[in-house]
């Protein structure tokens, strides 16, 4: 029996942390319809506040023993990531009140190319060429998923808010990778969730948003998504210790694919262009893992194993 030489074949290996990111991205995408429906009964800041404070309390109870001995670096890391969560989720949820899902998907897609750009500017880390190609494929796929109506968008309040949210989403991904391995994951997760939720509540008077009348229609989704958010953020913090920001971004780019699958189950049909977009996103994930002949398998954009760094 002949065996292929390892030097003559290209192995595409998905690690456990990457599988974890794929799983939470599927969960992430499934939340779109829930949030969109809940906006009929609640304002965006109140909903985000309930969602993330619930998530923070859930995480604090779950990891109560780990909260002892909280260090300044963990408070600081959790706080700045929490600010990004507040702006990312708050602005995106605000935008969903006035723009369509296709427009929102198109604008939000801008965080895909933003991550390697911001990583280059602020961290001086250059992504390898195949990762860049993977991002381009994923971004084109996102445009196809958004549909032709996305090309006719204007810059009203909803579009502007969603566009600004992409900066926060990109910033969150980079900050998580920046601190991963240097801090206790449980402590940072609790802090970032509580900060994101409390900031949302604090801005309600500034935006003129009132507490909505009680309704199970916003309470159940907010509480359920709160628990889901705790799981998502903890998984991101853990997985991005070994998954680069660029690679993580390509995986996260599949969120609209999962949202489209959930929508199809709910009765929405995917157009041919949308299916092609989903295929391109999957191709982007695969391509980003390939290496050109003679290239360093540990590309420069891979994060440092910060578990070995002195704290």
SULWO-V312381 format. One record per residue. PHI is phi in radians with two decimals (NA if undefined). NEAR is the number of other ideal C-beta (glycine too) atoms within 8 Angstrom. Layout:
PHI NEAR
PHI NEAR
//
This chain:
NA 2
-1.57 3
-2.08 4
-1.19 6
-1.23 6
-1.00 6
-1.31 4
-1.83 5
-2.28 7
-1.87 5
-1.65 5
-1.85 7
-1.94 5
-1.73 7
-1.39 8
-1.04 5
-1.04 12
-1.22 12
-1.07 9
-1.12 11
-1.17 16
-1.09 11
-1.14 9
-1.26 12
-1.16 13
-1.10 10
-1.11 12
-1.02 11
-1.12 16
-1.24 11
-1.43 10
-1.03 11
-1.09 11
-1.13 11
-1.14 13
-1.02 9
-1.25 9
-1.15 13
-1.16 12
-1.35 5
-2.10 8
-2.54 12
-1.34 10
-1.14 13
-1.20 14
-1.11 15
-1.12 16
-1.10 15
-1.08 13
-1.08 15
-1.04 15
-1.51 18
-1.19 14
-1.01 13
-1.08 17
-1.14 15
-1.13 9
-1.03 11
-1.17 15
-1.13 11
-1.18 7
-1.14 8
-2.02 12
-1.02 7
-1.24 5
-1.39 8
-1.36 10
-1.20 5
1.36 3
-0.98 8
-1.73 9
-0.97 5
-1.13 10
-1.31 13
-1.12 10
-1.16 8
-1.09 15
-1.09 15
-1.17 11
-1.23 9
-1.18 15
-1.08 15
-1.09 12
-1.14 13
-1.09 16
-1.02 16
-1.21 12
-1.11 13
-1.29 14
-1.11 15
-1.19 13
-1.14 14
-1.15 13
-1.06 11
-1.11 16
-1.18 15
-1.27 8
-2.20 7
-2.12 12
-1.35 6
-1.13 9
-1.17 11
-1.11 15
-1.09 13
-1.11 14
-1.11 13
-1.16 15
-1.08 12
-1.07 14
-1.16 9
-1.22 13
-1.08 13
-1.32 10
-1.19 11
-1.04 15
-1.12 15
-1.17 8
-1.18 11
-1.10 14
-1.20 11
-1.23 6
-1.68 7
-1.89 8
0.98 5
-1.97 9
-1.62 7
-1.20 14
-1.26 11
-1.11 8
-1.22 13
-1.16 16
-1.10 11
-1.08 11
-1.07 16
-1.13 18
-1.08 10
-1.07 13
-1.12 16
-1.17 13
-1.08 10
-1.05 17
-1.13 16
-1.10 11
-1.17 12
-1.11 16
-1.15 14
1.59 10
-1.13 6
-1.14 10
-1.15 13
-1.35 6
-1.87 6
-1.30 11
-1.89 5
-1.98 6
-1.42 8
-1.02 7
-1.16 13
-1.16 14
-1.10 9
-1.09 12
-1.18 17
-1.09 10
-1.15 10
-1.13 16
-1.16 14
-1.12 10
-1.20 15
-1.09 13
-1.11 13
-1.10 11
-1.09 12
-1.07 16
-1.19 14
-1.13 12
-1.05 12
-1.18 12
-1.14 7
-1.69 12
-1.01 13
1.58 10
-1.75 9
-2.33 12
-1.34 8
-1.08 9
-1.11 12
-1.10 15
-1.12 15
-1.06 15
-1.06 14
-1.11 16
-1.15 15
-1.19 18
-1.15 14
-1.09 15
-1.04 16
-1.23 18
-1.17 10
-1.12 12
-1.10 16
-1.08 11
-1.14 7
-1.55 10
-1.02 14
-1.10 7
-1.20 5
-1.64 8
1.26 5
-1.59 9
-1.75 6
-1.17 4
-1.29 10
-1.03 3
-1.04 4
-2.73 9
-1.11 5
-1.17 10
-1.85 14
-1.20 10
-1.09 8
-1.08 13
-1.13 14
-1.18 11
-1.11 9
-1.22 13
-1.10 15
-1.11 11
-1.09 11
-1.14 12
-1.07 15
-1.14 10
-1.10 11
-1.17 14
-1.11 12
-1.14 12
-1.05 13
-1.07 13
-1.27 11
-1.19 13
-1.37 16
-1.22 12
-2.18 8
-1.82 13
-1.17 12
-0.99 15
-1.14 15
-1.11 12
-1.07 16
-1.09 15
-1.11 15
-1.13 13
-1.12 11
-1.11 17
-1.38 15
-0.93 10
-1.10 15
-1.10 13
-1.14 14
-1.09 14
-1.17 14
-1.12 9
-1.09 12
-1.11 12
-1.13 10
-1.11 6
-1.38 7
2.09 6
-1.44 7
-1.76 5
-1.44 9
-1.27 7
-1.03 5
-1.12 10
-1.15 12
-1.13 9
-1.07 10
-1.10 17
-1.10 13
-1.12 9
-1.14 13
-1.14 17
-1.08 10
-1.09 11
-1.08 18
-1.09 14
-1.20 10
-1.07 11
-1.11 14
-1.63 11
-1.41 9
-2.26 10
-1.21 7
-0.97 4
1.49 3
-1.45 10
-1.27 6
-1.08 5
-1.70 4
-1.08 12
-1.14 7
-1.50 13
-1.22 7
-1.22 13
-1.19 5
-1.27 7
-1.27 10
-1.10 6
-1.64 4
-1.39 8
-1.21 2
-1.63 4
//
